[in-house]
Amino acid sequence: MKQGIHPTLYPVLYVDGDHEWTGVSTLKTGEVREIDGVPHYVVRLEISAFSHPFYTGQKKLVDTAGRVEKFMRRYGAQLEAARKKK
């Protein structure tokens, strides 16, 4: 890596409700928590994979039909009419 062109990375503690995990980020916050003797900036998240309805299974996909089926449902009558004219 070239020196001096990359942003500085800081140890970060991500907090989403009851879930906490460590990582690195360029973000610095005013709140600091020490973990194993290393100060980590605390980043509070409103939503993550632990709380997002898609990942938790609380929300189901409504559209189960494929793209071709949706297209045929919308424009199938027009395609049939065009075929009959020929």
PDB file of N, CA, C and O in Angstrom:
ATOM      1  N   MET A   1       0.828  -1.184   0.000  1.00  0.00           N
ATOM      2  CA  MET A   1       0.000   0.000   0.000  1.00  0.00           C
ATOM      3  C   MET A   1       0.871   1.246   0.000  1.00  0.00           C
ATOM      4  O   MET A   1       1.930   1.288   0.627  1.00  0.00           O
ATOM      5  N   LYS A   2       0.407   2.244  -0.707  1.00  0.00           N
ATOM      6  CA  LYS A   2       1.123   3.521  -0.697  1.00  0.00           C
ATOM      7  C   LYS A   2       0.886   4.209   0.647  1.00  0.00           C
ATOM      8  O   LYS A   2      -0.209   4.153   1.205  1.00  0.00           O
ATOM      9  N   GLN A   3       1.897   4.836   1.134  1.00  0.00           N
ATOM     10  CA  GLN A   3       1.806   5.549   2.404  1.00  0.00           C
ATOM     11  C   GLN A   3       1.150   6.906   2.200  1.00  0.00           C
ATOM     12  O   GLN A   3       1.398   7.579   1.200  1.00  0.00           O
ATOM     13  N   GLY A   4       0.313   7.304   3.151  1.00  0.00           N
ATOM     14  CA  GLY A   4      -0.242   8.652   3.161  1.00  0.00           C
ATOM     15  C   GLY A   4      -1.475   8.880   2.323  1.00  0.00           C
ATOM     16  O   GLY A   4      -1.991   9.997   2.318  1.00  0.00           O
ATOM     17  N   ILE A   5      -1.982   7.883   1.608  1.00  0.00           N
ATOM     18  CA  ILE A   5      -3.171   8.120   0.779  1.00  0.00           C
ATOM     19  C   ILE A   5      -4.419   7.450   1.344  1.00  0.00           C
ATOM     20  O   ILE A   5      -5.522   7.719   0.870  1.00  0.00           O
ATOM     21  N   HIS A   6      -4.273   6.591   2.340  1.00  0.00           N
ATOM     22  CA  HIS A   6      -5.414   5.879   2.908  1.00  0.00           C
ATOM     23  C   HIS A   6      -5.897   6.568   4.181  1.00  0.00           C
ATOM     24  O   HIS A   6      -5.090   7.125   4.924  1.00  0.00           O
ATOM     25  N   PRO A   7      -7.204   6.535   4.440  1.00  0.00           N
ATOM     26  CA  PRO A   7      -7.713   7.159   5.660  1.00  0.00           C
ATOM     27  C   PRO A   7      -7.279   6.359   6.893  1.00  0.00           C
ATOM     28  O   PRO A   7      -6.990   5.165   6.811  1.00  0.00           O
ATOM     29  N   THR A   8      -7.244   7.039   8.014  1.00  0.00           N
ATOM     30  CA  THR A   8      -6.880   6.402   9.270  1.00  0.00           C
ATOM     31  C   THR A   8      -8.056   5.584   9.779  1.00  0.00           C
ATOM     32  O   THR A   8      -9.182   6.079   9.817  1.00  0.00           O
ATOM     33  N   LEU A   9      -7.813   4.347  10.168  1.00  0.00           N
ATOM     34  CA  LEU A   9      -8.848   3.473  10.707  1.00  0.00           C
ATOM     35  C   LEU A   9      -8.722   3.416  12.218  1.00  0.00           C
ATOM     36  O   LEU A   9      -7.620   3.329  12.758  1.00  0.00           O
ATOM     37  N   TYR A  10      -9.865   3.466  12.896  1.00  0.00           N
ATOM     38  CA  TYR A  10      -9.914   3.453  14.348  1.00  0.00           C
ATOM     39  C   TYR A  10     -10.698   2.227  14.815  1.00  0.00           C
ATOM     40  O   TYR A  10     -11.612   1.783  14.120  1.00  0.00           O
ATOM     41  N   PRO A  11     -10.354   1.673  15.987  1.00  0.00           N
ATOM     42  CA  PRO A  11     -11.166   0.584  16.530  1.00  0.00           C
ATOM     43  C   PRO A  11     -12.522   1.127  16.964  1.00  0.00           C
ATOM     44  O   PRO A  11     -12.609   2.169  17.615  1.00  0.00           O
ATOM     45  N   VAL A  12     -13.574   0.406  16.595  1.00  0.00           N
ATOM     46  CA  VAL A  12     -14.939   0.869  16.832  1.00  0.00           C
ATOM     47  C   VAL A  12     -15.752  -0.252  17.460  1.00  0.00           C
ATOM     48  O   VAL A  12     -15.570  -1.424  17.130  1.00  0.00           O
ATOM     49  N   LEU A  13     -16.643   0.113  18.362  1.00  0.00           N
ATOM     50  CA  LEU A  13     -17.606  -0.819  18.929  1.00  0.00           C
ATOM     51  C   LEU A  13     -18.977  -0.420  18.391  1.00  0.00           C
ATOM     52  O   LEU A  13     -19.487   0.653  18.714  1.00  0.00           O
ATOM     53  N   TYR A  14     -19.567  -1.280  17.576  1.00  0.00           N
ATOM     54  CA  TYR A  14     -20.898  -1.028  17.033  1.00  0.00           C
ATOM     55  C   TYR A  14     -21.929  -1.546  18.028  1.00  0.00           C
ATOM     56  O   TYR A  14     -21.798  -2.658  18.538  1.00  0.00           O
ATOM     57  N   VAL A  15     -22.957  -0.741  18.306  1.00  0.00           N
ATOM     58  CA  VAL A  15     -23.995  -1.114  19.266  1.00  0.00           C
ATOM     59  C   VAL A  15     -25.348  -0.976  18.583  1.00  0.00           C
ATOM     60  O   VAL A  15     -25.697   0.091  18.076  1.00  0.00           O
ATOM     61  N   ASP A  16     -26.111  -2.080  18.576  1.00  0.00           N
ATOM     62  CA  ASP A  16     -27.473  -2.088  18.045  1.00  0.00           C
ATOM     63  C   ASP A  16     -28.359  -2.796  19.056  1.00  0.00           C
ATOM     64  O   ASP A  16     -28.493  -4.020  19.037  1.00  0.00           O
ATOM     65  N   GLY A  17     -28.956  -2.015  19.935  1.00  0.00           N
ATOM     66  CA  GLY A  17     -29.790  -2.609  20.978  1.00  0.00           C
ATOM     67  C   GLY A  17     -28.944  -3.427  21.935  1.00  0.00           C
ATOM     68  O   GLY A  17     -28.044  -2.900  22.589  1.00  0.00           O
ATOM     69  N   ASP A  18     -29.239  -4.728  22.016  1.00  0.00           N
ATOM     70  CA  ASP A  18     -28.500  -5.628  22.900  1.00  0.00           C
ATOM     71  C   ASP A  18     -27.257  -6.200  22.245  1.00  0.00           C
ATOM     72  O   ASP A  18     -26.445  -6.833  22.921  1.00  0.00           O
ATOM     73  N   HIS A  19     -27.088  -5.996  20.959  1.00  0.00           N
ATOM     74  CA  HIS A  19     -25.974  -6.591  20.214  1.00  0.00           C
ATOM     75  C   HIS A  19     -24.819  -5.597  20.100  1.00  0.00           C
ATOM     76  O   HIS A  19     -25.012  -4.414  19.821  1.00  0.00           O
ATOM     77  N   GLU A  20     -23.618  -6.116  20.326  1.00  0.00           N
ATOM     78  CA  GLU A  20     -22.407  -5.315  20.205  1.00  0.00           C
ATOM     79  C   GLU A  20     -21.349  -6.131  19.483  1.00  0.00           C
ATOM     80  O   GLU A  20     -21.204  -7.327  19.733  1.00  0.00           O
ATOM     81  N   TRP A  21     -20.610  -5.488  18.587  1.00  0.00           N
ATOM     82  CA  TRP A  21     -19.493  -6.150  17.924  1.00  0.00           C
ATOM     83  C   TRP A  21     -18.441  -5.108  17.582  1.00  0.00           C
ATOM     84  O   TRP A  21     -18.742  -3.927  17.411  1.00  0.00           O
ATOM     85  N   THR A  22     -17.215  -5.567  17.487  1.00  0.00           N
ATOM     86  CA  THR A  22     -16.106  -4.658  17.223  1.00  0.00           C
ATOM     87  C   THR A  22     -15.733  -4.694  15.751  1.00  0.00           C
ATOM     88  O   THR A  22     -16.016  -5.658  15.040  1.00  0.00           O
ATOM     89  N   GLY A  23     -15.101  -3.636  15.319  1.00  0.00           N
ATOM     90  CA  GLY A  23     -14.630  -3.533  13.948  1.00  0.00           C
ATOM     91  C   GLY A  23     -13.729  -2.319  13.839  1.00  0.00           C
ATOM     92  O   GLY A  23     -13.281  -1.764  14.842  1.00  0.00           O
ATOM     93  N   VAL A  24     -13.475  -1.922  12.619  1.00  0.00           N
ATOM     94  CA  VAL A  24     -12.683  -0.717  12.371  1.00  0.00           C
ATOM     95  C   VAL A  24     -13.474   0.213  11.458  1.00  0.00           C
ATOM     96  O   VAL A  24     -14.274  -0.233  10.636  1.00  0.00           O
ATOM     97  N   SER A  25     -13.239   1.495  11.616  1.00  0.00           N
ATOM     98  CA  SER A  25     -13.943   2.480  10.814  1.00  0.00           C
ATOM     99  C   SER A  25     -13.133   3.769  10.798  1.00  0.00           C
ATOM    100  O   SER A  25     -12.242   3.971  11.623  1.00  0.00           O
ATOM    101  N   THR A  26     -13.456   4.634   9.850  1.00  0.00           N
ATOM    102  CA  THR A  26     -12.840   5.957   9.821  1.00  0.00           C
ATOM    103  C   THR A  26     -13.617   6.916  10.713  1.00  0.00           C
ATOM    104  O   THR A  26     -13.186   8.049  10.928  1.00  0.00           O
ATOM    105  N   LEU A  27     -14.745   6.479  11.230  1.00  0.00           N
ATOM    106  CA  LEU A  27     -15.627   7.299  12.051  1.00  0.00           C
ATOM    107  C   LEU A  27     -15.130   7.383  13.489  1.00  0.00           C
ATOM    108  O   LEU A  27     -14.739   6.376  14.079  1.00  0.00           O
ATOM    109  N   LYS A  28     -15.147   8.587  14.048  1.00  0.00           N
ATOM    110  CA  LYS A  28     -14.815   8.800  15.453  1.00  0.00           C
ATOM    111  C   LYS A  28     -16.027   9.427  16.127  1.00  0.00           C
ATOM    112  O   LYS A  28     -16.668  10.310  15.556  1.00  0.00           O
ATOM    113  N   THR A  29     -16.342   8.980  17.332  1.00  0.00           N
ATOM    114  CA  THR A  29     -17.468   9.538  18.072  1.00  0.00           C
ATOM    115  C   THR A  29     -16.967  10.098  19.394  1.00  0.00           C
ATOM    116  O   THR A  29     -15.797   9.937  19.740  1.00  0.00           O
ATOM    117  N   GLY A  30     -17.846  10.751  20.123  1.00  0.00           N
ATOM    118  CA  GLY A  30     -17.491  11.323  21.407  1.00  0.00           C
ATOM    119  C   GLY A  30     -17.484  10.296  22.525  1.00  0.00           C
ATOM    120  O   GLY A  30     -16.871  10.522  23.569  1.00  0.00           O
ATOM    121  N   GLU A  31     -18.151   9.178  22.322  1.00  0.00           N
ATOM    122  CA  GLU A  31     -18.234   8.147  23.354  1.00  0.00           C
ATOM    123  C   GLU A  31     -17.154   7.096  23.111  1.00  0.00           C
ATOM    124  O   GLU A  31     -16.999   6.603  21.994  1.00  0.00           O
ATOM    125  N   VAL A  32     -16.419   6.763  24.147  1.00  0.00           N
ATOM    126  CA  VAL A  32     -15.326   5.791  24.046  1.00  0.00           C
ATOM    127  C   VAL A  32     -15.519   4.739  25.128  1.00  0.00           C
ATOM    128  O   VAL A  32     -15.834   5.067  26.272  1.00  0.00           O
ATOM    129  N   ARG A  33     -15.333   3.486  24.766  1.00  0.00           N
ATOM    130  CA  ARG A  33     -15.384   2.389  25.724  1.00  0.00           C
ATOM    131  C   ARG A  33     -14.117   1.565  25.567  1.00  0.00           C
ATOM    132  O   ARG A  33     -13.660   1.316  24.451  1.00  0.00           O
ATOM    133  N   GLU A  34     -13.560   1.150  26.681  1.00  0.00           N
ATOM    134  CA  GLU A  34     -12.318   0.404  26.644  1.00  0.00           C
ATOM    135  C   GLU A  34     -12.612  -1.096  26.651  1.00  0.00           C
ATOM    136  O   GLU A  34     -13.348  -1.586  27.508  1.00  0.00           O
ATOM    137  N   ILE A  35     -12.035  -1.822  25.691  1.00  0.00           N
ATOM    138  CA  ILE A  35     -12.199  -3.268  25.575  1.00  0.00           C
ATOM    139  C   ILE A  35     -10.812  -3.882  25.519  1.00  0.00           C
ATOM    140  O   ILE A  35     -10.025  -3.581  24.621  1.00  0.00           O
ATOM    141  N   ASP A  36     -10.516  -4.741  26.480  1.00  0.00           N
ATOM    142  CA  ASP A  36      -9.207  -5.392  26.583  1.00  0.00           C
ATOM    143  C   ASP A  36      -8.062  -4.392  26.554  1.00  0.00           C
ATOM    144  O   ASP A  36      -7.018  -4.645  25.954  1.00  0.00           O
ATOM    145  N   GLY A  37      -8.266  -3.255  27.208  1.00  0.00           N
ATOM    146  CA  GLY A  37      -7.219  -2.248  27.286  1.00  0.00           C
ATOM    147  C   GLY A  37      -7.095  -1.348  26.073  1.00  0.00           C
ATOM    148  O   GLY A  37      -6.235  -0.468  26.040  1.00  0.00           O
ATOM    149  N   VAL A  38      -7.944  -1.557  25.076  1.00  0.00           N
ATOM    150  CA  VAL A  38      -7.890  -0.750  23.854  1.00  0.00           C
ATOM    151  C   VAL A  38      -9.130   0.146  23.812  1.00  0.00           C
ATOM    152  O   VAL A  38     -10.248  -0.364  23.879  1.00  0.00           O
ATOM    153  N   PRO A  39      -8.963   1.461  23.703  1.00  0.00           N
ATOM    154  CA  PRO A  39     -10.137   2.336  23.609  1.00  0.00           C
ATOM    155  C   PRO A  39     -10.815   2.195  22.243  1.00  0.00           C
ATOM    156  O   PRO A  39     -10.165   2.297  21.202  1.00  0.00           O
ATOM    157  N   HIS A  40     -12.123   1.961  22.264  1.00  0.00           N
ATOM    158  CA  HIS A  40     -12.927   1.837  21.047  1.00  0.00           C
ATOM    159  C   HIS A  40     -13.960   2.963  21.020  1.00  0.00           C
ATOM    160  O   HIS A  40     -14.591   3.255  22.036  1.00  0.00           O
ATOM    161  N   TYR A  41     -14.130   3.589  19.867  1.00  0.00           N
ATOM    162  CA  TYR A  41     -15.204   4.566  19.692  1.00  0.00           C
ATOM    163  C   TYR A  41     -16.520   3.807  19.575  1.00  0.00           C
ATOM    164  O   TYR A  41     -16.592   2.792  18.882  1.00  0.00           O
ATOM    165  N   VAL A  42     -17.564   4.295  20.250  1.00  0.00           N
ATOM    166  CA  VAL A  42     -18.865   3.622  20.247  1.00  0.00           C
ATOM    167  C   VAL A  42     -19.741   4.244  19.166  1.00  0.00           C
ATOM    168  O   VAL A  42     -19.999   5.448  19.177  1.00  0.00           O
ATOM    169  N   VAL A  43     -20.196   3.410  18.231  1.00  0.00           N
ATOM    170  CA  VAL A  43     -21.093   3.851  17.167  1.00  0.00           C
ATOM    171  C   VAL A  43     -22.432   3.167  17.386  1.00  0.00           C
ATOM    172  O   VAL A  43     -22.529   1.944  17.288  1.00  0.00           O
ATOM    173  N   ARG A  44     -23.456   3.942  17.681  1.00  0.00           N
ATOM    174  CA  ARG A  44     -24.796   3.392  17.914  1.00  0.00           C
ATOM    175  C   ARG A  44     -25.549   3.351  16.582  1.00  0.00           C
ATOM    176  O   ARG A  44     -25.619   4.346  15.861  1.00  0.00           O
ATOM    177  N   LEU A  45     -26.105   2.186  16.275  1.00  0.00           N
ATOM    178  CA  LEU A  45     -26.817   1.978  15.021  1.00  0.00           C
ATOM    179  C   LEU A  45     -28.305   1.855  15.277  1.00  0.00           C
ATOM    180  O   LEU A  45     -28.723   1.272  16.277  1.00  0.00           O
ATOM    181  N   GLU A  46     -29.103   2.400  14.379  1.00  0.00           N
ATOM    182  CA  GLU A  46     -30.548   2.239  14.479  1.00  0.00           C
ATOM    183  C   GLU A  46     -30.982   0.898  13.919  1.00  0.00           C
ATOM    184  O   GLU A  46     -31.948   0.302  14.396  1.00  0.00           O
ATOM    185  N   ILE A  47     -30.270   0.424  12.907  1.00  0.00           N
ATOM    186  CA  ILE A  47     -30.667  -0.831  12.267  1.00  0.00           C
ATOM    187  C   ILE A  47     -29.423  -1.550  11.765  1.00  0.00           C
ATOM    188  O   ILE A  47     -28.492  -0.926  11.255  1.00  0.00           O
ATOM    189  N   SER A  48     -29.420  -2.849  11.913  1.00  0.00           N
ATOM    190  CA  SER A  48     -28.312  -3.677  11.442  1.00  0.00           C
ATOM    191  C   SER A  48     -28.884  -5.040  11.068  1.00  0.00           C
ATOM    192  O   SER A  48     -30.101  -5.222  11.056  1.00  0.00           O
ATOM    193  N   ALA A  49     -28.023  -5.983  10.766  1.00  0.00           N
ATOM    194  CA  ALA A  49     -28.484  -7.326  10.426  1.00  0.00           C
ATOM    195  C   ALA A  49     -29.166  -7.997  11.615  1.00  0.00           C
ATOM    196  O   ALA A  49     -29.963  -8.916  11.427  1.00  0.00           O
ATOM    197  N   PHE A  50     -28.866  -7.551  12.842  1.00  0.00           N
ATOM    198  CA  PHE A  50     -29.496  -8.122  14.022  1.00  0.00           C
ATOM    199  C   PHE A  50     -30.927  -7.636  14.207  1.00  0.00           C
ATOM    200  O   PHE A  50     -31.734  -8.331  14.824  1.00  0.00           O
ATOM    201  N   SER A  51     -31.262  -6.446  13.682  1.00  0.00           N
ATOM    202  CA  SER A  51     -32.588  -5.883  13.921  1.00  0.00           C
ATOM    203  C   SER A  51     -33.404  -5.653  12.658  1.00  0.00           C
ATOM    204  O   SER A  51     -34.593  -5.354  12.763  1.00  0.00           O
ATOM    205  N   HIS A  52     -32.825  -5.776  11.479  1.00  0.00           N
ATOM    206  CA  HIS A  52     -33.565  -5.523  10.237  1.00  0.00           C
ATOM    207  C   HIS A  52     -34.575  -6.641   9.995  1.00  0.00           C
ATOM    208  O   HIS A  52     -34.223  -7.816  10.096  1.00  0.00           O
ATOM    209  N   PRO A  53     -35.826  -6.295   9.674  1.00  0.00           N
ATOM    210  CA  PRO A  53     -36.862  -7.318   9.481  1.00  0.00           C
ATOM    211  C   PRO A  53     -36.527  -8.349   8.409  1.00  0.00           C
ATOM    212  O   PRO A  53     -36.938  -9.503   8.526  1.00  0.00           O
ATOM    213  N   PHE A  54     -35.796  -7.967   7.375  1.00  0.00           N
ATOM    214  CA  PHE A  54     -35.471  -8.921   6.320  1.00  0.00           C
ATOM    215  C   PHE A  54     -34.564 -10.023   6.850  1.00  0.00           C
ATOM    216  O   PHE A  54     -34.756 -11.194   6.526  1.00  0.00           O
ATOM    217  N   TYR A  55     -33.579  -9.657   7.660  1.00  0.00           N
ATOM    218  CA  TYR A  55     -32.618 -10.627   8.172  1.00  0.00           C
ATOM    219  C   TYR A  55     -33.151 -11.409   9.366  1.00  0.00           C
ATOM    220  O   TYR A  55     -32.720 -12.538   9.603  1.00  0.00           O
ATOM    221  N   THR A  56     -34.077 -10.832  10.119  1.00  0.00           N
ATOM    222  CA  THR A  56     -34.601 -11.512  11.296  1.00  0.00           C
ATOM    223  C   THR A  56     -35.757 -12.445  10.951  1.00  0.00           C
ATOM    224  O   THR A  56     -36.176 -13.236  11.795  1.00  0.00           O
ATOM    225  N   GLY A  57     -36.285 -12.369   9.720  1.00  0.00           N
ATOM    226  CA  GLY A  57     -37.383 -13.234   9.315  1.00  0.00           C
ATOM    227  C   GLY A  57     -38.745 -12.719   9.717  1.00  0.00           C
ATOM    228  O   GLY A  57     -39.738 -13.432   9.570  1.00  0.00           O
ATOM    229  N   GLN A  58     -38.820 -11.499  10.221  1.00  0.00           N
ATOM    230  CA  GLN A  58     -40.110 -10.937  10.616  1.00  0.00           C
ATOM    231  C   GLN A  58     -40.903 -10.454   9.416  1.00  0.00           C
ATOM    232  O   GLN A  58     -42.120 -10.292   9.505  1.00  0.00           O
ATOM    233  N   LYS A  59     -40.235 -10.222   8.301  1.00  0.00           N
ATOM    234  CA  LYS A  59     -40.914  -9.744   7.106  1.00  0.00           C
ATOM    235  C   LYS A  59     -40.709 -10.767   5.998  1.00  0.00           C
ATOM    236  O   LYS A  59     -39.586 -11.205   5.751  1.00  0.00           O
ATOM    237  N   LYS A  60     -41.763 -11.135   5.352  1.00  0.00           N
ATOM    238  CA  LYS A  60     -41.713 -12.094   4.257  1.00  0.00           C
ATOM    239  C   LYS A  60     -41.709 -11.340   2.934  1.00  0.00           C
ATOM    240  O   LYS A  60     -42.238 -10.232   2.840  1.00  0.00           O
ATOM    241  N   LEU A  61     -41.121 -11.935   1.932  1.00  0.00           N
ATOM    242  CA  LEU A  61     -41.174 -11.351   0.600  1.00  0.00           C
ATOM    243  C   LEU A  61     -42.575 -11.526   0.040  1.00  0.00           C
ATOM    244  O   LEU A  61     -43.089 -12.643  -0.014  1.00  0.00           O
ATOM    245  N   VAL A  62     -43.182 -10.449  -0.368  1.00  0.00           N
ATOM    246  CA  VAL A  62     -44.542 -10.496  -0.886  1.00  0.00           C
ATOM    247  C   VAL A  62     -44.549 -10.993  -2.324  1.00  0.00           C
ATOM    248  O   VAL A  62     -45.420 -11.773  -2.709  1.00  0.00           O
ATOM    249  N   ASP A  63     -43.593 -10.549  -3.110  1.00  0.00           N
ATOM    250  CA  ASP A  63     -43.542 -10.898  -4.518  1.00  0.00           C
ATOM    251  C   ASP A  63     -42.778 -12.207  -4.691  1.00  0.00           C
ATOM    252  O   ASP A  63     -41.550 -12.238  -4.604  1.00  0.00           O
ATOM    253  N   THR A  64     -43.523 -13.293  -4.937  1.00  0.00           N
ATOM    254  CA  THR A  64     -42.869 -14.579  -5.150  1.00  0.00           C
ATOM    255  C   THR A  64     -42.846 -14.953  -6.624  1.00  0.00           C
ATOM    256  O   THR A  64     -42.150 -15.887  -7.022  1.00  0.00           O
ATOM    257  N   ALA A  65     -43.611 -14.221  -7.437  1.00  0.00           N
ATOM    258  CA  ALA A  65     -43.623 -14.511  -8.873  1.00  0.00           C
ATOM    259  C   ALA A  65     -42.341 -13.999  -9.508  1.00  0.00           C
ATOM    260  O   ALA A  65     -41.774 -12.996  -9.074  1.00  0.00           O
ATOM    261  N   GLY A  66     -41.893 -14.700 -10.541  1.00  0.00           N
ATOM    262  CA  GLY A  66     -40.691 -14.278 -11.247  1.00  0.00           C
ATOM    263  C   GLY A  66     -40.970 -13.118 -12.171  1.00  0.00           C
ATOM    264  O   GLY A  66     -42.119 -12.708 -12.334  1.00  0.00           O
ATOM    265  N   ARG A  67     -39.941 -12.596 -12.768  1.00  0.00           N
ATOM    266  CA  ARG A  67     -40.083 -11.434 -13.639  1.00  0.00           C
ATOM    267  C   ARG A  67     -40.870 -11.750 -14.896  1.00  0.00           C
ATOM    268  O   ARG A  67     -41.667 -10.932 -15.355  1.00  0.00           O
ATOM    269  N   VAL A  68     -40.653 -12.926 -15.455  1.00  0.00           N
ATOM    270  CA  VAL A  68     -41.366 -13.297 -16.681  1.00  0.00           C
ATOM    271  C   VAL A  68     -42.855 -13.423 -16.402  1.00  0.00           C
ATOM    272  O   VAL A  68     -43.681 -12.963 -17.191  1.00  0.00           O
ATOM    273  N   GLU A  69     -43.201 -14.051 -15.269  1.00  0.00           N
ATOM    274  CA  GLU A  69     -44.618 -14.206 -14.926  1.00  0.00           C
ATOM    275  C   GLU A  69     -45.289 -12.849 -14.708  1.00  0.00           C
ATOM    276  O   GLU A  69     -46.427 -12.646 -15.132  1.00  0.00           O
ATOM    277  N   LYS A  70     -44.597 -11.926 -14.056  1.00  0.00           N
ATOM    278  CA  LYS A  70     -45.158 -10.593 -13.851  1.00  0.00           C
ATOM    279  C   LYS A  70     -45.355  -9.884 -15.187  1.00  0.00           C
ATOM    280  O   LYS A  70     -46.373  -9.226 -15.398  1.00  0.00           O
ATOM    281  N   PHE A  71     -44.382 -10.018 -16.088  1.00  0.00           N
ATOM    282  CA  PHE A  71     -44.487  -9.397 -17.404  1.00  0.00           C
ATOM    283  C   PHE A  71     -45.679  -9.971 -18.167  1.00  0.00           C
ATOM    284  O   PHE A  71     -46.463  -9.224 -18.754  1.00  0.00           O
ATOM    285  N   MET A  72     -45.813 -11.286 -18.159  1.00  0.00           N
ATOM    286  CA  MET A  72     -46.912 -11.923 -18.886  1.00  0.00           C
ATOM    287  C   MET A  72     -48.259 -11.548 -18.285  1.00  0.00           C
ATOM    288  O   MET A  72     -49.240 -11.401 -19.015  1.00  0.00           O
ATOM    289  N   ARG A  73     -48.322 -11.396 -16.995  1.00  0.00           N
ATOM    290  CA  ARG A  73     -49.572 -11.010 -16.353  1.00  0.00           C
ATOM    291  C   ARG A  73     -49.960  -9.600 -16.775  1.00  0.00           C
ATOM    292  O   ARG A  73     -51.140  -9.322 -16.989  1.00  0.00           O
ATOM    293  N   ARG A  74     -48.987  -8.711 -16.897  1.00  0.00           N
ATOM    294  CA  ARG A  74     -49.280  -7.323 -17.264  1.00  0.00           C
ATOM    295  C   ARG A  74     -49.555  -7.157 -18.749  1.00  0.00           C
ATOM    296  O   ARG A  74     -50.511  -6.490 -19.144  1.00  0.00           O
ATOM    297  N   TYR A  75     -48.706  -7.773 -19.569  1.00  0.00           N
ATOM    298  CA  TYR A  75     -48.754  -7.497 -21.004  1.00  0.00           C
ATOM    299  C   TYR A  75     -49.147  -8.707 -21.846  1.00  0.00           C
ATOM    300  O   TYR A  75     -49.075  -8.649 -23.073  1.00  0.00           O
ATOM    301  N   GLY A  76     -49.551  -9.774 -21.223  1.00  0.00           N
ATOM    302  CA  GLY A  76     -49.901 -10.992 -21.952  1.00  0.00           C
ATOM    303  C   GLY A  76     -51.051 -10.790 -22.922  1.00  0.00           C
ATOM    304  O   GLY A  76     -51.014 -11.298 -24.043  1.00  0.00           O
ATOM    305  N   ALA A  77     -52.070 -10.053 -22.504  1.00  0.00           N
ATOM    306  CA  ALA A  77     -53.223  -9.807 -23.374  1.00  0.00           C
ATOM    307  C   ALA A  77     -52.809  -8.997 -24.603  1.00  0.00           C
ATOM    308  O   ALA A  77     -53.298  -9.256 -25.703  1.00  0.00           O
ATOM    309  N   GLN A  78     -51.931  -8.039 -24.436  1.00  0.00           N
ATOM    310  CA  GLN A  78     -51.468  -7.233 -25.559  1.00  0.00           C
ATOM    311  C   GLN A  78     -50.654  -8.087 -26.530  1.00  0.00           C
ATOM    312  O   GLN A  78     -50.761  -7.922 -27.745  1.00  0.00           O
ATOM    313  N   LEU A  79     -49.837  -9.003 -25.992  1.00  0.00           N
ATOM    314  CA  LEU A  79     -49.039  -9.872 -26.851  1.00  0.00           C
ATOM    315  C   LEU A  79     -49.941 -10.812 -27.650  1.00  0.00           C
ATOM    316  O   LEU A  79     -49.701 -11.032 -28.838  1.00  0.00           O
ATOM    317  N   GLU A  80     -50.960 -11.360 -27.025  1.00  0.00           N
ATOM    318  CA  GLU A  80     -51.896 -12.253 -27.721  1.00  0.00           C
ATOM    319  C   GLU A  80     -52.661 -11.504 -28.802  1.00  0.00           C
ATOM    320  O   GLU A  80     -52.865 -12.039 -29.892  1.00  0.00           O
ATOM    321  N   ALA A  81     -53.085 -10.282 -28.522  1.00  0.00           N
ATOM    322  CA  ALA A  81     -53.796  -9.473 -29.510  1.00  0.00           C
ATOM    323  C   ALA A  81     -52.889  -9.168 -30.698  1.00  0.00           C
ATOM    324  O   ALA A  81     -53.335  -9.201 -31.845  1.00  0.00           O
ATOM    325  N   ALA A  82     -51.631  -8.875 -30.431  1.00  0.00           N
ATOM    326  CA  ALA A  82     -50.693  -8.584 -31.516  1.00  0.00           C
ATOM    327  C   ALA A  82     -50.434  -9.817 -32.364  1.00  0.00           C
ATOM    328  O   ALA A  82     -50.259  -9.687 -33.575  1.00  0.00           O
ATOM    329  N   ARG A  83     -50.403 -11.003 -31.781  1.00  0.00           N
ATOM    330  CA  ARG A  83     -50.183 -12.242 -32.514  1.00  0.00           C
ATOM    331  C   ARG A  83     -51.382 -12.575 -33.403  1.00  0.00           C
ATOM    332  O   ARG A  83     -51.210 -13.090 -34.508  1.00  0.00           O
ATOM    333  N   LYS A  84     -52.580 -12.288 -32.932  1.00  0.00           N
ATOM    334  CA  LYS A  84     -53.790 -12.579 -33.693  1.00  0.00           C
ATOM    335  C   LYS A  84     -53.926 -11.657 -34.911  1.00  0.00           C
ATOM    336  O   LYS A  84     -54.497 -12.069 -35.921  1.00  0.00           O
ATOM    337  N   LYS A  85     -53.425 -10.440 -34.841  1.00  0.00           N
ATOM    338  CA  LYS A  85     -53.502  -9.497 -35.943  1.00  0.00           C
ATOM    339  C   LYS A  85     -52.631  -9.927 -37.106  1.00  0.00           C
ATOM    340  O   LYS A  85     -52.940  -9.610 -38.254  1.00  0.00           O
ATOM    341  N   LYS A  86     -51.551 -10.641 -36.838  1.00  0.00           N
ATOM    342  CA  LYS A  86     -50.613 -11.053 -37.904  1.00  0.00           C
ATOM    343  C   LYS A  86     -51.141 -12.152 -38.694  1.00  0.00           C
ATOM    344  O   LYS A  86     -50.482 -12.616 -39.625  1.00  0.00           O
TER     345      LYS A  86
END
